[in-house]
Every structure is written in structure tokens, then in C-alpha cells.
Amino acid sequence: MKVCSIKDIPKNKLIDFFELRWGSPEMVVSSGVYDCSTLDGFTVVNEEAEIIGFNYLHA
């Protein structure tokens, strides 16, 4: 496994990750709607370069 900045992952790969798991890259919370593929954060990828985890950073 490897931890990567979200900026190191192609955007289309991030969108595919969110659509497969959540149906959309959008996250709706009380403060608004956010596109998770554009948030600051990090991902975990496996040996096949597949995203297996995601965490965003909120300041």
C-alpha cells in the first residue's frame, strides 16, 4: 500500500472511485455540497494502483 496526495491521482480515477462507492463524487453536508475529487486530502492505493481509501482534509 502507498499513501498519495489526492493531487497525485488522475481526476478521472478519483471520480470513478467515488461513483463506484457512493454513486457520485459529490458529498452533501449541512454546510453545502462538495466535489470530493477536488478536495485536499490523501488516498491509499494498493499494488495494482487501485484506490482503496480516501481521506480529505478540512481546515
Backbone as CSV, one residue per row, in Angstrom:
resi,resn,N_x,N_y,N_z,CA_x,CA_y,CA_z,C_x,C_y,C_z
1,MET,0.841,-1.185,0.000,0.000,0.000,0.000,0.878,1.237,0.000
2,LYS,0.321,2.291,-0.567,1.050,3.548,-0.664,0.074,4.698,-0.410
3,VAL,0.487,5.655,0.409,-0.306,6.849,0.671,0.137,7.929,-0.310
4,CYS,-0.837,8.537,-0.990,-0.553,9.555,-2.006,-1.409,10.786,-1.765
5,SER,-0.885,11.929,-2.143,-1.701,13.136,-2.167,-2.777,12.961,-3.222
6,ILE,-3.940,13.509,-2.963,-5.012,13.442,-3.952,-4.574,14.102,-5.258
7,LYS,-3.653,15.044,-5.173,-3.166,15.749,-6.368,-2.313,14.847,-7.263
8,ASP,-1.857,13.712,-6.722,-1.040,12.777,-7.497,-1.872,11.734,-8.239
9,ILE,-3.178,11.748,-8.040,-4.067,10.760,-8.639,-4.843,11.435,-9.777
10,PRO,-4.922,10.800,-10.945,-5.712,11.387,-12.038,-7.164,11.606,-11.615
11,LYS,-7.717,12.760,-11.971,-9.071,13.118,-11.538,-10.104,12.074,-11.977
12,ASN,-9.961,11.530,-13.193,-10.939,10.541,-13.641,-10.904,9.281,-12.770
13,LYS,-9.737,8.946,-12.238,-9.625,7.782,-11.343,-10.327,8.064,-10.009
14,LEU,-10.213,9.290,-9.519,-10.908,9.682,-8.289,-12.418,9.645,-8.488
15,ILE,-12.868,10.200,-9.600,-14.310,10.216,-9.878,-14.842,8.793,-9.967
16,ASP,-14.117,7.907,-10.646,-14.534,6.500,-10.734,-14.636,5.866,-9.349
17,PHE,-13.673,6.156,-8.475,-13.675,5.623,-7.109,-14.950,6.037,-6.369
18,PHE,-15.293,7.333,-6.432,-16.469,7.829,-5.712,-17.767,7.336,-6.338
19,GLU,-17.830,7.293,-7.660,-19.056,6.828,-8.311,-19.324,5.358,-8.008
20,LEU,-18.281,4.554,-7.952,-18.447,3.131,-7.641,-18.964,2.928,-6.222
21,ARG,-18.485,3.706,-5.278,-18.837,3.507,-3.871,-20.028,4.333,-3.403
22,TRP,-20.156,5.569,-3.905,-21.191,6.479,-3.410,-22.194,6.880,-4.474
23,GLY,-21.931,6.532,-5.740,-22.834,6.913,-6.806,-22.535,8.270,-7.418
24,SER,-21.655,9.044,-6.774,-21.326,10.387,-7.236,-20.092,10.881,-6.481
25,PRO,-19.308,11.788,-7.081,-18.196,12.373,-6.341,-18.642,13.497,-5.395
26,GLU,-19.953,13.802,-5.395,-20.449,14.880,-4.544,-20.783,14.379,-3.143
27,MET,-20.424,15.202,-2.157,-20.741,14.921,-0.762,-21.627,16.062,-0.266
28,VAL,-22.759,15.723,0.279,-23.694,16.724,0.778,-23.636,16.720,2.295
29,VAL,-23.323,17.885,2.869,-23.298,18.063,4.320,-24.053,19.343,4.652
30,SER,-24.227,19.626,5.918,-25.030,20.781,6.326,-24.481,22.112,5.807
31,SER,-23.180,22.176,5.545,-22.593,23.437,5.079,-22.560,23.568,3.560
32,GLY,-23.013,22.533,2.830,-23.062,22.650,1.383,-22.792,21.336,0.674
33,VAL,-22.588,21.444,-0.637,-22.290,20.298,-1.491,-20.859,20.436,-1.979
34,TYR,-20.083,19.369,-1.847,-18.659,19.409,-2.205,-18.333,18.308,-3.211
35,ASP,-17.472,18.634,-4.150,-16.966,17.651,-5.108,-15.720,17.032,-4.478
36,CYS,-15.830,15.790,-4.030,-14.728,15.128,-3.321,-13.473,14.985,-4.176
37,SER,-13.632,14.968,-5.498,-12.457,14.818,-6.364,-11.616,16.081,-6.425
38,THR,-12.100,17.180,-5.829,-11.340,18.441,-5.842,-10.864,18.866,-4.454
39,LEU,-11.228,18.112,-3.421,-10.840,18.474,-2.057,-9.385,18.104,-1.777
40,ASP,-8.758,18.826,-0.856,-7.416,18.459,-0.407,-7.519,17.202,0.451
41,GLY,-6.570,16.310,0.279,-6.583,15.103,1.069,-5.563,14.104,0.575
42,PHE,-5.771,12.862,0.982,-4.857,11.816,0.533,-5.626,10.543,0.241
43,THR,-5.002,9.697,-0.551,-5.570,8.406,-0.908,-4.600,7.309,-0.514
44,VAL,-5.127,6.107,-0.416,-4.291,4.924,-0.242,-4.513,4.066,-1.477
45,VAL,-3.422,3.674,-2.127,-3.524,2.819,-3.309,-2.822,1.498,-3.036
46,ASN,-3.326,0.436,-3.676,-2.716,-0.878,-3.498,-1.631,-1.112,-4.549
47,GLU,-1.116,-2.320,-4.597,-0.016,-2.649,-5.508,-0.423,-2.551,-6.976
48,GLU,-1.729,-2.644,-7.265,-2.231,-2.524,-8.636,-2.605,-1.084,-8.978
49,ALA,-2.235,-0.139,-8.104,-2.520,1.299,-8.267,-4.021,1.595,-8.214
50,GLU,-4.788,0.738,-7.531,-6.210,0.984,-7.323,-6.396,1.746,-6.013
51,ILE,-7.274,2.717,-6.016,-7.565,3.468,-4.796,-8.359,2.558,-3.865
52,ILE,-7.876,2.408,-2.643,-8.588,1.579,-1.666,-9.018,2.387,-0.444
53,GLY,-8.637,3.664,-0.405,-9.040,4.522,0.701,-8.864,5.979,0.348
54,PHE,-9.621,6.826,1.024,-9.584,8.265,0.765,-9.880,8.995,2.061
55,ASN,-9.179,10.088,2.288,-9.434,10.942,3.431,-9.216,12.373,2.985
56,TYR,-10.164,13.233,3.260,-9.978,14.631,2.887,-9.613,15.441,4.116
57,LEU,-8.981,16.581,3.863,-8.545,17.466,4.936,-9.446,18.682,4.976
58,HIS,-9.959,18.984,6.135,-10.846,20.147,6.297,-10.182,21.124,7.252
59,ALA,-9.982,22.321,6.773,-9.320,23.348,7.612,-10.326,24.195,8.342
